[in-house]
Amino acid sequence: LTFYGIPVEKEVTTRILMTTLCAIAGFLLPTYWLRNRMLKRQLKIFHDLPDLLDLMTVCVEAGLSMDAAMIKVCDDQQFKRSPLAREITIATQETRAGKPRLEALRDMGERTMVDDLKSFAAMLIQTERLGTSLAQSLRVFSDSLRTLRRQRAEEAAAKTAVKLIFPLVFFIFPAILVVILGPAMLRI
């Protein structure tokens, strides 16, 4: 189809080359676009999880069950458009349909491919089996996620110094050198 969209006055080799390039681009671009969207969604889930857990902790401390707290948190205006809230809504609907809550949460972690959600499901399984306080477990898990988020931000900030070296050396330093040494060279 692309082969016939190329003007006839082009050579056959040019037409074949353009067709091949279009086919390769048509094969690779959707994969790249989808992977980019997936990574953005996972990052949004990673950033929303500690705040959502804090709100869930407040709901559990107020006396709501885990399922009711999850529903209440998903209805909050802050998380209305969040992909995490959508995933939690799917998990609660699966629970209402008869799937065990812990299995639904584990499936949610597998579906989103976010390690922190898998850890969240594992934490809830341990909390339920050992009989520890759900609110305390949620609070500790939320604090650990905040610490992890801060550490990742510090790591990214440390990497920026290394990334700035090459533009500084190749673009800014020569320009400064010309501005500083230019008048001196004219005098000499």
C-alpha positions in Angstrom: 0.0 0.0 0.0 2.8 2.4 0.9 4.6 1.3 -2.2 1.8 2.7 -4.4 1.6 6.0 -2.3 5.1 7.0 -3.3 5.3 9.1 -6.5 5.9 7.1 -9.7 8.7 9.3 -10.9 10.9 8.0 -8.1 13.3 5.2 -8.8 12.3 1.7 -7.8 15.1 1.4 -5.3 14.0 4.6 -3.6 10.4 3.4 -3.5 11.5 0.1 -2.0 13.7 1.9 0.5 10.9 4.3 1.5 8.4 1.4 1.8 10.9 -0.5 4.0 11.5 2.5 6.3 7.8 3.1 6.6 7.2 -0.5 7.5 9.9 -0.5 10.1 8.6 2.8 11.6 5.0 1.3 11.6 6.3 -1.7 13.4 8.5 0.1 16.1 6.6 3.3 16.8 3.4 1.7 18.4 5.6 -0.4 20.7 7.6 2.6 21.7 4.5 4.7 22.3 2.9 1.9 24.3 6.0 1.4 26.5 6.2 5.1 27.1 2.6 5.3 28.2 3.1 2.2 30.4 6.1 3.8 32.2 4.2 7.1 32.7 1.3 5.2 34.2 3.6 3.1 36.5 5.3 6.3 37.7 1.9 7.9 38.4 0.9 4.9 40.4 4.2 5.0 42.3 3.7 8.6 43.2 0.1 8.3 44.2 0.4 5.2 46.4 1.8 6.7 49.6 -0.9 9.5 49.6 -3.6 6.9 48.9 -2.3 4.7 51.8 -2.3 7.7 54.2 -6.0 8.3 53.4 -6.7 4.6 53.7 -5.0 4.6 57.1 -7.3 7.4 58.3 -10.4 5.6 57.0 -9.3 2.3 58.7 -8.6 4.2 62.0 -12.0 5.7 61.8 -13.5 2.3 61.9 -14.1 1.3 58.2 -13.2 -2.1 57.0 -10.4 -2.5 54.4 -12.9 -2.9 51.6 -14.9 0.1 52.6 -11.8 2.1 53.1 -10.6 1.2 49.6 -14.0 2.2 48.1 -14.0 5.5 50.1 -10.5 6.4 49.0 -11.3 5.7 45.3 -14.3 8.1 45.5 -12.1 11.0 46.9 -11.6 13.9 44.5 -7.8 13.8 44.7 -7.7 10.3 43.3 -10.7 10.4 40.9 -8.5 10.4 37.8 -5.7 8.3 39.2 -4.8 5.0 37.5 -4.2 3.6 41.0 -7.8 4.4 42.0 -9.1 2.7 38.8 -7.0 -0.4 39.6 -8.3 -0.4 43.2 -11.8 -0.1 42.0 -11.3 -3.1 39.7 -9.9 -5.0 42.7 -12.9 -4.2 44.9 -15.3 -5.1 42.1 -13.5 -8.5 41.8 -13.8 -8.9 45.5 -17.6 -8.2 45.4 -17.9 -10.8 42.6 -16.5 -13.4 44.9 -12.7 -13.4 44.4 -10.7 -13.4 47.6 -9.5 -9.8 48.4 -5.9 -10.8 48.8 -5.9 -12.6 45.4 -7.6 -9.6 43.8 -4.9 -7.3 45.3 -2.1 -9.7 44.1 -3.6 -9.7 40.6 -3.7 -5.9 40.8 0.0 -5.8 41.4 0.6 -8.2 38.5 -1.6 -6.2 36.2 0.1 -2.9 36.9 3.6 -4.4 37.0 4.5 -2.0 39.9 6.6 -3.7 42.6 5.2 -1.5 45.4 1.7 -2.7 44.7 3.0 -6.3 44.9 4.6 -5.4 48.2 1.4 -3.9 49.4 -0.5 -7.1 48.6 2.1 -9.1 50.5 1.9 -6.7 53.4 -1.8 -7.2 53.6 -1.5 -11.0 53.5 1.0 -10.9 56.4 -1.2 -8.5 58.3 -4.2 -10.7 57.9 -2.3 -13.9 58.7 -0.5 -12.6 61.8 -3.4 -10.5 63.1 -1.4 -7.3 63.5 -3.0 -3.8 63.3 -4.0 -2.9 59.8 -3.7 0.8 60.4 -0.2 0.5 61.9 0.9 -1.7 59.0 -0.5 0.8 56.4 1.2 3.7 58.2 4.6 2.0 58.3 4.3 0.9 54.6 3.3 4.4 53.6 6.3 5.9 55.4 8.7 3.4 53.7 7.2 4.3 50.3 7.8 8.0 51.0 11.4 7.2 52.0 11.9 5.2 48.8 10.4 8.0 46.7 12.7 10.6 48.4 15.7 8.3 47.8 14.8 8.0 44.1 14.5 11.7 43.8 17.9 12.2 45.4 19.4 9.6 43.1 18.0 11.4 40.0 19.3 14.8 41.3 22.8 13.2 41.8 22.7 12.0 38.2 22.0 15.4 36.8 25.5 16.7 37.6 27.0 14.0 35.5 24.5 14.6 32.7 25.4 18.3 32.6 29.1 17.8 32.2 29.0 17.2 28.4 26.8 20.1 27.4 28.9 22.4 29.6 32.2 21.2 28.1 31.1 21.2 24.5 28.7 24.2 24.3 28.9 26.6 27.2 32.7 26.5 27.9 33.7 27.3 24.3 31.3 30.2 24.2 32.7 31.6 27.5 36.2 31.1 26.3 35.5 33.1 23.1 33.9 35.9 25.1 36.7 36.1 27.6 39.7 35.5 25.2 38.2 37.3 22.2 39.1 40.9 23.3 42.5 39.8 24.5 43.2 38.1 21.1 42.1 41.3 19.3 44.6 43.4 21.4 47.4 41.0 20.7 
